[in-house]
Amino acid sequence: MEETFESEMDRLAALQAVDRVIAEHEQRARVLKGEADEIDAELRGRQEAVDQLGAEVAELERQRIDLEERIRVEGQKIKGGRMRMARIRNEREQLAIQHEINVAKEANEHLEDEFLAVLEKLQDLNAKLAAARTGLQEATGHPTGDADARQARLEEIAKEVAAQRRRREVLMRGMDADLRAKYEQILSRRGGMAVAEVRNGTCQGCHMHVPPQLFNELQKFRDVRQCPNCHRFLYWRSNPEES
């Protein structure tokens, strides 16, 4: 149902009030969505850190298993060489076997050093992984209630914005086409404020004094007038502080 107004200025003021509410709701929605995006980004970052640490732990585990097998193989070589030496009396062959044993021992020492280094890294990474998983779990579980409340608020805001936009359409339909176009133009150029109230002779849009004659006319008449400085539509309403 279309609303009725005493003047087009009253309609403009009502339209400006609707646009202000829409802008405030949309700004609040942007803030809520920004908060949600920040939380999602944090969770993604934490998950990526857990995945990266998990991959590094898996690689070190692979290295550990490989080193254990190589140490076992070299140990078997040493054991086998000693058994062969016990059965051989030829000095030349014994020297050759002893050389093999020494090579296997040296290889084993290097492998054991690598193995200890891998174990140390594994211990450190597993501690980091456990901490990262705990952090992810806390970050995932803690904001659940907030996220639900935020989503509910976003839905409420969307409904309110839709209702205000429907009212805006009604207000715009009842307005002169040229005036409507001028309002939209000023609204876009003046940061969402096309209608400014005049208080104590001052435009609240640009905070400049309006000419005294114009201020007097605003108090007497309800026709559409614009600020000489910022070109916003001027709206005056009776105020006990103003005479």
Backbone bond lengths (Angstrom), bond angles and torsions (degrees), N, CA, C in turn:
res aa  C-N    CA-C-N  psi(-1)  N-CA   C-N-CA  omega(-1)  CA-C   N-CA-C  phi
1 M - - - 1.462 - - 1.521 109.50 -
2 E 1.347 116.34 130.72 1.457 120.72 -176.68 1.516 110.76 -76.73
3 E 1.337 115.88 136.67 1.455 120.81 179.61 1.525 110.29 -81.10
4 T 1.314 115.83 155.18 1.466 121.08 177.48 1.523 108.77 -111.32
5 F 1.344 115.92 144.33 1.450 121.43 -178.64 1.523 109.43 -134.01
6 E 1.325 114.94 150.91 1.455 119.45 179.14 1.526 111.49 -66.92
7 S 1.326 115.91 -31.32 1.466 120.47 -179.41 1.515 110.06 -149.95
8 E 1.332 115.56 165.49 1.461 120.61 176.37 1.527 110.98 -65.63
9 M 1.335 116.60 -27.84 1.454 119.76 177.67 1.519 111.26 -65.26
10 D 1.341 115.69 -38.56 1.466 119.42 175.84 1.519 110.72 -64.30
11 R 1.331 115.91 -37.67 1.475 119.70 177.95 1.531 110.15 -65.75
12 L 1.330 116.35 -42.32 1.468 120.11 178.56 1.526 110.96 -62.03
13 A 1.327 116.02 -42.27 1.465 119.48 179.01 1.528 111.05 -62.71
14 A 1.333 116.34 -40.77 1.470 120.52 177.98 1.526 110.58 -65.09
15 L 1.331 115.53 -40.45 1.461 119.97 179.36 1.522 110.94 -64.77
16 Q 1.340 115.73 -41.33 1.460 119.49 177.93 1.529 111.12 -62.68
17 A 1.331 116.84 -39.53 1.472 120.50 178.55 1.523 110.62 -61.73
18 V 1.333 115.98 -40.97 1.472 120.61 178.16 1.519 110.04 -64.27
19 D 1.329 117.35 -45.45 1.460 120.53 -178.93 1.527 111.42 -64.91
20 R 1.335 116.40 -33.69 1.454 119.41 177.60 1.532 110.42 -66.11
21 V 1.320 116.50 -43.11 1.472 120.34 178.47 1.532 110.35 -62.71
22 I 1.327 115.92 -44.26 1.474 119.81 178.72 1.522 110.37 -59.52
23 A 1.333 116.41 -46.28 1.467 120.65 -178.78 1.528 111.03 -62.33
24 E 1.339 116.78 -42.13 1.468 120.04 179.72 1.520 111.43 -64.32
25 H 1.334 116.08 -42.80 1.465 119.85 179.34 1.533 110.79 -65.59
26 E 1.305 116.51 -42.22 1.467 119.66 -179.12 1.526 110.98 -66.58
27 Q 1.335 116.51 -36.43 1.460 119.62 176.53 1.525 110.44 -65.21
28 R 1.339 116.27 -41.85 1.468 119.76 178.16 1.524 110.35 -63.85
29 A 1.318 116.86 -38.82 1.465 120.51 178.34 1.525 110.12 -64.17
30 R 1.340 116.56 -40.02 1.473 119.29 178.15 1.522 111.22 -63.25
31 V 1.339 116.09 -39.35 1.470 119.83 178.57 1.529 110.31 -63.82
32 L 1.328 116.30 -46.68 1.467 120.52 179.75 1.521 111.74 -62.03
33 K 1.340 115.66 -42.83 1.465 119.11 178.46 1.524 110.65 -66.25
34 G 1.345 115.95 -36.74 1.462 119.38 177.61 1.515 111.53 -63.24
35 E 1.332 115.98 -41.26 1.468 120.02 177.10 1.523 110.71 -62.39
36 A 1.345 115.53 -42.97 1.473 119.80 179.10 1.523 110.64 -63.79
37 D 1.330 116.60 -40.53 1.467 120.43 179.63 1.527 110.98 -64.87
38 E 1.345 115.93 -39.54 1.466 119.45 178.26 1.523 111.06 -63.39
39 I 1.340 116.04 -42.08 1.469 119.80 179.08 1.523 110.15 -65.17
40 D 1.344 116.34 -43.45 1.468 120.03 178.82 1.524 110.88 -61.79
41 A 1.344 116.07 -41.00 1.465 120.06 179.81 1.528 110.47 -64.66
42 E 1.346 115.80 -40.12 1.466 119.19 178.20 1.528 110.93 -64.15
43 L 1.332 116.32 -42.90 1.462 120.01 179.78 1.528 110.83 -64.60
44 R 1.345 115.82 -41.15 1.466 118.65 177.85 1.527 110.80 -62.52
45 G 1.335 115.30 -41.46 1.465 119.03 179.03 1.518 111.78 -63.29
46 R 1.337 115.77 -42.75 1.465 119.14 178.77 1.528 111.41 -65.40
47 Q 1.346 116.37 -40.04 1.460 120.01 179.55 1.517 110.64 -65.74
48 E 1.325 116.30 -41.13 1.463 119.91 178.19 1.532 110.92 -62.89
49 A 1.348 116.14 -38.60 1.465 119.86 178.23 1.530 110.63 -64.74
50 V 1.334 116.18 -42.07 1.472 120.50 177.78 1.524 110.13 -63.22
51 D 1.329 116.68 -44.48 1.463 120.44 -179.89 1.527 111.13 -63.06
52 Q 1.345 116.40 -41.88 1.457 120.40 -179.60 1.519 111.01 -64.99
53 L 1.327 116.24 -46.07 1.464 119.85 178.25 1.521 111.16 -64.26
54 G 1.324 116.40 -38.97 1.465 120.04 177.74 1.517 111.68 -61.52
55 A 1.345 115.69 -40.64 1.466 120.16 179.02 1.530 110.59 -65.84
56 E 1.348 115.99 -40.10 1.470 119.42 179.32 1.526 110.84 -66.69
57 V 1.335 116.57 -39.99 1.478 119.94 177.51 1.526 110.08 -63.57
58 A 1.333 117.05 -43.16 1.466 120.87 179.61 1.515 111.14 -61.05
59 E 1.339 117.02 -40.15 1.462 120.81 179.23 1.528 110.87 -66.76
60 L 1.335 116.33 -41.70 1.460 119.33 178.25 1.526 111.27 -66.85
61 E 1.314 117.50 -35.66 1.466 120.58 176.33 1.528 109.85 -63.12
62 R 1.350 115.16 -40.12 1.466 118.49 177.10 1.528 110.39 -61.86
63 Q 1.342 115.98 -42.98 1.461 120.01 178.83 1.530 111.07 -64.29
64 R 1.335 116.09 -39.70 1.466 119.94 -179.93 1.531 111.09 -61.99
65 I 1.334 115.21 -46.15 1.470 119.54 179.81 1.526 110.79 -62.99
66 D 1.348 115.59 -41.11 1.462 120.14 179.33 1.523 110.81 -63.95
67 L 1.346 116.59 -43.00 1.460 120.04 179.60 1.523 111.66 -65.93
68 E 1.332 116.70 -40.04 1.463 119.83 177.11 1.530 111.02 -58.26
69 E 1.338 115.75 -42.35 1.458 120.03 -179.92 1.527 110.80 -66.89
70 R 1.328 116.10 -41.94 1.473 118.73 -179.93 1.524 111.53 -67.00
71 I 1.323 116.48 -37.67 1.469 120.04 176.42 1.526 110.00 -64.16
72 R 1.354 115.10 -40.65 1.472 118.64 177.44 1.518 110.73 -61.61
73 V 1.328 117.16 -44.13 1.468 121.60 -178.84 1.525 110.56 -62.81
74 E 1.344 117.06 -45.93 1.470 119.84 179.90 1.530 110.15 -65.23
75 G 1.341 116.24 -36.60 1.469 119.35 176.79 1.517 111.55 -62.85
76 Q 1.330 116.03 -39.01 1.460 120.43 176.83 1.526 110.95 -63.98
77 K 1.334 115.56 -36.97 1.470 119.40 178.08 1.530 110.27 -63.00
78 I 1.343 115.09 -44.39 1.467 119.23 -179.73 1.529 110.18 -63.47
79 K 1.303 116.29 -45.71 1.470 120.76 -179.62 1.523 110.98 -63.47
80 G 1.348 114.94 -43.56 1.466 118.50 179.80 1.519 111.78 -64.94
81 G 1.344 116.60 -38.49 1.465 120.85 179.49 1.513 111.78 -63.62
82 R 1.325 116.31 -41.32 1.460 120.26 179.65 1.529 110.78 -65.56
83 M 1.324 116.57 -38.29 1.457 119.93 178.12 1.524 110.84 -65.76
84 R 1.323 115.41 -39.42 1.474 119.00 179.03 1.523 110.64 -67.11
85 M 1.321 116.91 -38.56 1.472 120.40 -179.90 1.526 111.15 -62.67
86 A 1.342 115.66 -35.26 1.463 119.17 -178.45 1.520 111.67 -66.85
87 R 1.347 116.22 -22.85 1.457 119.50 -176.60 1.534 112.64 -97.04
88 I 1.373 115.65 -13.33 1.470 119.11 -173.81 1.526 109.66 -106.64
89 R 1.366 114.41 134.76 1.458 119.77 178.65 1.528 111.95 -105.54
90 N 1.311 116.63 -9.66 1.463 120.68 -179.29 1.530 108.38 -73.53
91 E 1.356 114.07 121.53 1.476 119.17 -175.74 1.529 112.47 -62.21
92 R 1.332 114.72 -39.51 1.474 118.59 -178.40 1.533 110.69 -63.19
93 E 1.337 114.98 -43.63 1.465 118.57 -179.93 1.530 111.00 -68.39
94 Q 1.344 115.61 -35.22 1.451 119.17 178.14 1.538 111.49 -63.40
95 L 1.358 114.62 -41.02 1.469 118.81 178.10 1.530 111.35 -63.21
96 A 1.328 115.62 -38.41 1.464 119.70 179.80 1.537 110.44 -66.05
97 I 1.337 114.37 -42.72 1.469 118.62 179.74 1.525 110.59 -67.12
98 Q 1.360 115.62 -38.93 1.462 119.55 178.88 1.529 110.62 -62.24
99 H 1.345 114.64 -37.05 1.470 118.86 177.28 1.540 110.47 -63.38
100 E 1.338 115.65 -42.28 1.469 119.62 178.00 1.528 110.72 -61.48
101 I 1.346 114.39 -41.43 1.467 118.87 179.94 1.525 110.09 -63.66
102 N 1.332 116.07 -44.02 1.468 119.86 -179.57 1.532 111.65 -62.65
103 V 1.326 115.47 -41.07 1.473 119.46 177.71 1.517 110.43 -62.72
104 A 1.351 115.73 -43.02 1.464 119.92 179.45 1.528 111.02 -64.48
105 K 1.368 117.00 -39.49 1.454 120.53 177.87 1.536 111.51 -62.45
106 E 1.339 114.92 -44.80 1.470 119.58 179.65 1.538 110.92 -62.40
107 A 1.338 114.04 -42.82 1.470 118.09 178.22 1.524 110.29 -62.32
108 N 1.354 115.10 -40.97 1.461 119.60 179.82 1.519 112.03 -62.63
109 E 1.335 116.15 -39.58 1.461 119.66 179.57 1.533 110.97 -61.78
110 H 1.348 114.94 -44.36 1.462 119.38 178.54 1.540 110.35 -63.56
111 L 1.333 115.18 -43.10 1.461 119.51 -179.60 1.526 111.42 -63.72
112 E 1.325 116.60 -40.02 1.460 120.00 179.51 1.527 111.26 -66.87
113 D 1.356 116.29 -37.19 1.472 119.30 175.48 1.528 110.56 -62.00
114 E 1.342 114.60 -44.99 1.473 118.68 177.60 1.526 110.72 -61.84
115 F 1.336 115.06 -41.24 1.457 120.34 -178.43 1.535 110.79 -61.71
116 L 1.324 117.33 -44.20 1.461 121.60 179.33 1.534 111.03 -64.66
117 A 1.346 115.99 -38.71 1.461 120.35 178.58 1.530 110.42 -64.41
118 V 1.338 115.33 -41.19 1.462 120.09 178.42 1.526 110.64 -65.21
119 L 1.336 117.15 -41.76 1.462 120.74 178.08 1.528 110.99 -61.34
120 E 1.329 116.41 -40.33 1.463 120.62 178.96 1.529 110.94 -64.15
121 K 1.339 115.82 -44.00 1.468 120.45 178.08 1.531 110.75 -64.19
122 L 1.329 115.06 -40.53 1.467 119.23 179.04 1.521 111.61 -61.49
123 Q 1.316 115.49 -43.08 1.460 119.66 179.45 1.532 110.38 -60.46
124 D 1.336 115.55 -45.28 1.468 120.39 -179.69 1.528 110.98 -65.31
125 L 1.334 116.77 -46.13 1.464 120.47 -178.31 1.529 112.17 -67.06
126 N 1.330 116.27 -38.50 1.465 118.92 178.56 1.527 111.13 -63.88
127 A 1.346 116.74 -35.70 1.461 119.89 176.48 1.530 110.22 -65.90
128 K 1.339 115.91 -43.34 1.473 120.02 178.70 1.527 110.81 -64.90
129 L 1.339 115.61 -40.08 1.461 120.08 -179.77 1.530 110.63 -64.70
130 A 1.331 116.28 -42.73 1.465 119.80 178.92 1.527 110.70 -61.76
131 A 1.348 116.15 -42.27 1.467 120.38 179.30 1.528 110.44 -65.56
132 A 1.337 115.96 -41.37 1.468 120.13 -179.55 1.521 110.87 -65.37
133 R 1.331 116.96 -40.40 1.473 120.26 178.01 1.522 111.52 -65.55
134 T 1.335 115.94 -39.20 1.468 119.58 177.94 1.527 110.18 -64.28
135 G 1.338 115.40 -43.59 1.458 119.57 178.53 1.517 112.30 -62.19
136 L 1.328 116.08 -40.89 1.466 120.57 178.92 1.523 110.62 -65.23
137 Q 1.325 115.97 -42.63 1.462 119.99 -179.92 1.526 111.00 -63.26
138 E 1.327 116.36 -42.86 1.461 120.01 179.39 1.527 110.81 -66.24
139 A 1.341 116.38 -42.85 1.469 120.45 -179.45 1.521 111.28 -66.78
140 T 1.328 116.79 -33.41 1.468 120.68 -179.62 1.521 110.99 -75.06
141 G 1.327 116.64 -39.34 1.459 119.36 -175.50 1.510 114.40 -85.08
142 H 1.327 117.26 -33.01 1.465 120.61 -173.32 1.520 114.39 -63.73
143 P 1.364 119.05 -47.33 1.465 117.81 -173.16 1.523 115.21 -86.87
144 T 1.336 117.55 11.73 1.459 119.34 -175.34 1.521 111.95 -57.48
145 G 1.338 116.30 -48.74 1.459 119.26 179.50 1.517 111.82 -62.26
146 D 1.337 116.29 -41.79 1.459 120.51 178.08 1.517 110.52 -62.51
147 A 1.326 116.37 -40.56 1.470 120.04 -178.79 1.525 110.71 -64.34
148 D 1.339 116.11 -41.04 1.469 119.73 178.54 1.527 110.66 -64.24
149 A 1.333 115.82 -43.16 1.467 119.88 179.83 1.516 110.26 -65.68
150 R 1.331 115.80 -38.67 1.465 119.86 179.46 1.526 110.75 -64.92
151 Q 1.319 116.62 -42.59 1.463 120.02 179.65 1.526 110.91 -65.43
152 A 1.330 116.33 -39.88 1.470 119.93 178.23 1.524 110.63 -63.63
153 R 1.328 116.04 -40.12 1.464 120.18 179.04 1.527 110.65 -66.42
154 L 1.327 117.00 -39.67 1.463 120.53 177.87 1.529 111.15 -61.71
155 E 1.315 116.23 -39.13 1.469 120.23 178.34 1.524 110.84 -66.52
156 E 1.343 115.98 -39.69 1.468 119.95 177.15 1.527 110.65 -63.23
157 I 1.322 115.55 -43.42 1.464 120.26 -179.88 1.527 110.47 -63.22
158 A 1.318 116.36 -41.46 1.468 120.30 179.89 1.529 110.66 -61.14
159 K 1.336 116.42 -40.99 1.465 120.29 178.55 1.526 111.01 -65.72
160 E 1.324 115.94 -42.64 1.462 120.13 -179.59 1.529 111.18 -65.41
161 V 1.329 116.06 -41.83 1.471 119.98 178.21 1.524 110.22 -63.02
162 A 1.328 116.53 -41.94 1.474 120.26 179.01 1.529 110.26 -61.58
163 A 1.344 117.00 -41.83 1.472 120.67 179.51 1.526 110.55 -65.11
164 Q 1.335 116.14 -42.33 1.460 119.85 179.45 1.530 111.51 -66.30
165 R 1.314 116.67 -36.01 1.473 120.03 178.34 1.528 110.71 -67.63
166 R 1.310 117.10 -35.49 1.467 119.53 176.51 1.531 109.97 -65.05
167 R 1.336 116.21 -42.05 1.464 119.15 177.62 1.529 110.09 -65.09
168 R 1.314 116.22 -37.62 1.470 120.33 178.72 1.534 110.88 -60.66
169 E 1.316 115.68 -43.24 1.463 119.85 179.19 1.531 111.20 -60.03
170 V 1.336 115.79 -40.48 1.467 120.10 178.65 1.528 109.95 -64.11
171 L 1.321 116.57 -45.06 1.459 120.55 -179.66 1.526 111.44 -63.18
172 M 1.314 116.29 -39.98 1.463 120.57 -178.35 1.521 111.53 -70.43
173 R 1.327 116.27 -34.17 1.472 119.35 -179.81 1.529 111.42 -63.78
174 G 1.311 116.27 -32.07 1.449 119.42 -177.68 1.513 113.89 -87.22
175 M 1.322 117.93 5.93 1.456 121.67 -175.25 1.522 111.22 -104.31
176 D 1.322 115.75 148.88 1.458 121.40 175.35 1.519 109.40 -57.84
177 A 1.344 116.52 139.44 1.465 121.42 -174.69 1.519 112.16 -60.25
178 D 1.330 117.95 -43.56 1.469 120.79 -179.59 1.527 111.08 -65.99
179 L 1.322 115.83 -41.12 1.463 119.88 179.10 1.526 110.59 -65.89
180 R 1.315 115.25 -39.21 1.467 120.12 178.30 1.518 110.63 -61.99
181 A 1.334 116.47 -44.52 1.460 120.63 -179.59 1.528 110.71 -64.02
182 K 1.359 115.87 -41.10 1.460 119.75 179.56 1.528 110.76 -65.69
183 Y 1.323 116.57 -39.78 1.473 120.59 178.27 1.530 110.20 -60.83
184 E 1.316 116.80 -48.31 1.468 120.90 -178.82 1.526 110.73 -61.83
185 Q 1.320 116.48 -38.09 1.463 120.76 179.87 1.531 111.14 -64.70
186 I 1.334 116.08 -48.04 1.465 119.82 179.97 1.529 110.13 -65.86
187 L 1.325 116.56 -38.94 1.471 120.99 -179.90 1.527 110.84 -57.83
188 S 1.328 115.95 -43.39 1.466 119.84 -177.86 1.531 112.07 -73.74
189 R 1.322 116.42 -31.57 1.466 119.91 -176.95 1.526 112.85 -86.08
190 R 1.312 117.30 -21.18 1.458 121.05 -174.32 1.525 112.91 -113.50
191 G 1.300 115.23 35.51 1.470 119.40 172.46 1.505 114.94 62.26
192 G 1.344 117.25 36.45 1.455 120.51 176.73 1.519 114.03 81.47
193 M 1.338 117.06 12.80 1.469 120.07 178.99 1.525 108.69 -127.36
194 A 1.319 115.57 99.86 1.463 120.87 -179.51 1.515 111.83 -99.99
195 V 1.325 117.81 -20.41 1.466 123.11 -179.31 1.519 107.99 -120.08
196 A 1.331 116.15 125.74 1.454 120.74 -178.75 1.517 110.03 -121.03
197 E 1.311 115.25 137.44 1.463 119.65 176.36 1.529 109.38 -78.53
198 V 1.305 115.95 147.93 1.461 121.20 175.47 1.521 107.95 -105.69
199 R 1.332 115.80 122.61 1.461 121.32 179.28 1.520 109.30 -124.85
200 N 1.320 115.75 128.59 1.462 120.33 -179.71 1.525 111.92 51.23
201 G 1.316 114.97 36.09 1.452 119.90 177.44 1.511 114.77 79.04
202 T 1.324 117.37 11.35 1.465 121.13 -177.39 1.521 110.85 -118.15
203 C 1.321 116.60 130.91 1.466 121.70 175.17 1.522 108.43 -70.18
204 Q 1.321 117.22 124.29 1.461 121.40 -178.67 1.528 112.51 -79.02
205 G 1.340 115.85 -3.24 1.466 118.93 175.94 1.504 111.90 -84.87
206 C 1.348 116.90 -48.69 1.468 121.07 -178.83 1.519 112.70 -111.00
207 H 1.353 116.33 -4.77 1.469 122.72 178.68 1.526 112.64 60.84
208 M 1.316 115.50 30.70 1.464 121.02 174.98 1.525 108.84 -107.16
209 H 1.337 115.68 148.11 1.461 119.49 177.30 1.531 109.61 -70.73
210 V 1.314 115.07 137.75 1.458 119.42 175.09 1.530 107.87 -89.28
211 P 1.326 117.86 153.86 1.469 119.45 178.79 1.528 110.41 -55.17
212 P 1.335 117.51 141.12 1.468 121.21 -178.05 1.525 113.34 -54.26
213 Q 1.341 116.34 -39.91 1.465 118.46 -179.21 1.528 110.86 -63.97
214 L 1.333 115.43 -41.74 1.465 119.75 178.89 1.527 110.23 -63.62
215 F 1.307 116.88 -41.11 1.458 120.33 179.77 1.529 110.53 -62.47
216 N 1.352 115.88 -41.73 1.468 119.89 177.72 1.525 111.26 -62.84
217 E 1.333 116.53 -40.70 1.464 120.51 -179.86 1.529 110.96 -66.61
218 L 1.329 116.37 -36.63 1.468 119.97 178.83 1.530 110.86 -61.94
219 Q 1.332 116.61 -34.66 1.452 120.62 -178.91 1.528 112.20 -77.53
220 K 1.329 115.73 -24.52 1.464 119.41 -177.83 1.527 113.05 -93.03
221 F 1.331 115.49 -36.67 1.460 119.79 -173.74 1.534 111.16 -117.25
222 R 1.334 115.24 160.10 1.473 120.20 -179.34 1.517 111.74 -113.58
223 D 1.338 116.59 18.60 1.466 118.33 -179.28 1.530 110.36 -79.29
224 V 1.336 115.73 168.30 1.466 121.90 -174.36 1.522 109.90 -78.77
225 R 1.319 115.74 124.01 1.462 121.61 177.55 1.526 108.50 -135.89
226 Q 1.349 114.63 156.13 1.464 119.94 -176.62 1.517 110.80 -122.39
227 C 1.329 113.64 153.51 1.463 120.43 177.57 1.529 109.06 -69.29
228 P 1.339 118.88 129.72 1.467 120.48 179.46 1.518 112.97 -63.67
229 N 1.334 116.65 -21.97 1.454 119.78 -176.45 1.533 112.90 -92.09
230 C 1.352 117.68 -54.63 1.476 120.55 -175.65 1.526 113.05 -103.37
231 H 1.338 117.10 -7.84 1.468 123.42 176.89 1.522 113.98 68.43
232 R 1.326 116.60 12.47 1.461 118.28 173.63 1.532 108.88 -72.44
233 F 1.321 115.17 154.90 1.457 119.60 174.33 1.525 108.09 -70.40
234 L 1.306 116.53 136.37 1.464 120.76 -176.24 1.521 110.85 -100.23
235 Y 1.323 113.82 137.52 1.458 120.41 -177.34 1.522 108.14 -132.21
236 W 1.315 116.05 126.62 1.470 120.08 177.86 1.514 109.23 -119.57
237 R 1.325 114.74 140.91 1.461 118.61 174.62 1.524 108.26 -134.76
238 S 1.290 114.53 148.46 1.458 120.80 -175.73 1.522 110.54 -59.22
239 N 1.316 114.33 134.14 1.469 120.27 -178.11 1.511 107.47 -137.03
240 P 1.326 118.03 131.62 1.466 120.27 -179.45 1.527 113.07 -54.40
241 E 1.317 117.71 -26.63 1.449 120.75 -178.21 1.515 111.97 -79.34
242 E 1.363 116.92 -15.90 1.446 120.89 -179.37 1.516 109.69 -108.97
243 S 1.311 115.92 141.79 1.473 120.05 179.57 1.514 109.66 -117.75
